[in-house]
Amino acid sequence: MRRTSVCVVACLLLPGLAACASDSTTTTTVAADDLSGTLTVVAGASLTDAFGEIEHTFEAAHTGVDVELTFDGSAKLATAIIEGAPADLFASADEANLAKVVDEGLTSGSPSVFATNVLQIVVPEGNPLGIQGLEDLTNPDLKLSLCAPEVPCGKYAAQAFEADGLDVPPAGNQENVKGVLTQVQLGEADAGIVYLTDVLAADGVDGIDLAADRQVVAAYPASVLADASNPEAAAVFLAFLTGDEAQSILEDFGFGPP
């Protein structure tokens, strides 16, 4: 197994590299127990911890398969796929970025929503500034970290501010949700907006719930890619994501049902 955490590897960003090209494409349908080879999954950064556990569980059930995971912002991953990055399955933190890939004819079959998530304001442990809600984040003296607008966590944050009748405050535009979380953990930001799952998995931070009428529910879809080098394993992995075992793992990490 191999994992690339919160970055797009060179072969994703430079799909022309010969070393990253697939030598062949397998089209023969096989039973789940006969699965083998490498399964390349690219996924939104907020799925890092949960997919790490799902990877182990899937590999234990399909011992011939080596799952390779790459995590980054869903917008960046969608762009890499459209530009020719090799991968078997794309799991996005929002439906819009997967739709970009679908619109390019680069998916096989219909996407499946396998999880949901909600937002929290993340602050240093103990909430030293006493932040209570979104309005507090508009204080010009507060160092706020947000994802870039094209990144799902940035888009969802903008929707939450809009629901509260607020303009989105100036903030550092991080490429993925882990960047926002890290800035708060390191003291480079006083607060940020991330997913509930990120706060639950992190040390040194606290999470503040948004008011129910300000909350945004994020849907996580996944799809097998049309140029998958291991489409059989990708299809089985996609079905696995919506099954009881993977759903239990996702729930343990704070995700909601699809």
N, C-alpha and C positions, 0 to 999 in steps of 0.2 A: 504494500500500500504506500502511496505517496500523497502528501498534502501540500498545497501552496496556500498559505494563509494570507488573506487580504492583499493580494497583488495578482496582476495578470502576468503569467510567466512569459518569457521571451517569445516562445512559439505562438502564444495567443496574440501578442501584439505585432509579431512579425510573421504572419502565416506563410510568407514566401520562403522561409528558411527550409532547406531540404531536410534537415534533421527532424523537422516537425511534421513532415508529410506522412500520410498513411500509405503503406505499400499496397494494401488490398482492402476490399470491402466484402464482408461476409454477408450473404443474402439467404443462406439456408436456415430454415426454421428449425429450432431445436427445443427439446423439452427443458424446463427450468433446471433440472438436476444435471443436464449436460452442458450447462453454460460454462464458458471458459474465456480466457483472454483478459485484456485490460478494458475497463469501463471508465471512460473519462467524463466526469460530472463537473460542470461549472455552476456555481450557485452564489446567490447574494450573501454578502458578508455576515448578515445577521443569522445565517444558518450554520455558521462555523461549528459551534459546539454540538448542536443537535445532530448535524450530519456526520460529525466525527463518530458519534455513538452509533448512528444508523449504518455507517460504513462497516464497523466491526460486526454488527449483527447480520448484515447482508452477506458479508464475506464468510461468516461462520456457517450460514445456510447454503452458500454456493462457493465451495472451497476452490473451485477452478477459476474464480473471478478475482482480479486485482482491481479494486476501486481506487481511482486517482481523483482527488478533489482539488478544485481551484476555487478560491473565494475572492470576491471583489464587489464593488458597487454594481448593481444590476444593469445600469445604463452603460457602464464601461464594458461589461461582459457582452451585452447585446451588440454593441458596436464591433467588438472583436469577432463575434460569430459572423456578422454580416460581412466583415472584411475577409473572412475565410479561415478563421481560427478553427482548428480541428477539435471537435468535442462530440460526445454521444448524447448528452442530455443537458438541458438548461433548466435550472430551477431559479425563478426570479422572485424578488421581494415585492413585485407588483405586476399587474396584468399588462400595463402599458408597454413596458420594455420587452416582455415576451411577445406582445402583439407586433412590435417592430420586426421581430424575427419571423413571425408567422406571415406578415405582409410581404416579406421578401421570398416567400416560398421555401423557407429553410427548415421547416418542421415536418414531422411525419405524424399524421393523426391529430386529434384534437388535444389541446392542453388540458391538464387536470389540476384543479385547485386542491392542494393537499394540506394547507394549514392557513391560519389567520394569526394576526398579531395586533397589538395596540401600542400607543405611544405613552411614554413617560418623560417628564422632565428629570434629567439626571443632574445631581449636585454632589459636591464633596460630602463625605460621610459626616453626619451631624448637621448638615444644611446650615453652614455658618452665616449665610446672608438671610436666612429665614424666608426663602422663596416659597410662595404658596400657589402661584398659578402663572398663566401665560402673560398677564399684564405686568407682572414683576420683571419679566424678561425684556420689556421694552425700556427699562432704565438705561439711559445712555452711558452710565458709569459702570454698567455690568458687562463683563467679558463673556459674550455668548458664542457658542459654537453650534453650527447647523450643517447639515449636508447640503451640497450644491442643489439647485432647484431641479435639475434633471435626474437626480438620484432619488429613489423612492422615499427614503426617510426625509429628504428635503421637501419633496412634493407634499408628503403627508403633513409635515410641520406647517407648511404654508396654508394648507387647508384648515388646520386647527386654528391658526391665527385669524384666518378669514371668518371662521365660525364664531370667533370671539369679537369680531368687529375691529380687529387690530391689523395694522400693517406689519409685514415681516421685518423685524429689526435687522440692522446691519450685523453680519456675523461672518466668521470664517467659513468658506464653502468647502467642506471636506468631501473627498471622493467616495467615502462610504461611512456607514454608521460606526464602525470601529474607530475611525479617525476622530469622530466627535467624542466618543467615550474615552479614548486615550487622552485627549486634551483636558478633559475634566479630571481624570485620574492624576495627571501630571501637574495640575494646578495652572495650566495654560489657559483655562477657561473657568468661569464661575458657574456655568450651567450649560446645558445642551438639551436637545430633544433627540431621544433614541427610542428603541423599542423596549417594551417591558422585558423581553427575553434577555436583552443585553444587560440591563440593570441586575437581573437575578443572577447572571453568571459572573458579574464583575466584583472585584474587591475594592474597598476604599470609596464607595459611592453609595448614595441613597437615591431612591426614585420617588417622584411626586406624581400622583395620579392627576390626569386632566379631568375637568368636570365632564359629566356624562354627555352633555350636549355640545362639548367641544372635541370629544374623542373621535378619532378616525380609525376605522378597522382596515388593516392591510391584508389583502388576499395574496397568497403565495401560490402561483401556478408553476407547473413544470411540463416539459414536452420533450419527446425524443426528437433528435435533429435529423433532417433528411439525409445528410451526408455522414451519418454515424458509421464508424468502422466496426462497431459491435452493437447493431440494432437489437438483437435478441436480448442481450443482457440489459440494455437500456430500457426496453419495454417491460422486462420483469422488475427492474428497479423502480420504474414509475408506478407499476401496480403495487409494489411493496410499500411505497410511500403512503398510500391510502388504506393500507391494511392495518389490522389491530396492533401488530407489534410496533411498527413505525409510529403509528398514532400515539401509542403509549409513551414512546420515547419523546416525541414532540411535546406532548402534554407535560412531561417531567421537566422540560426546559422552558415551560411557560407559554407555549403556542396554544392557540385555540383550534377547534375543529374546523374543517373546511366548510 
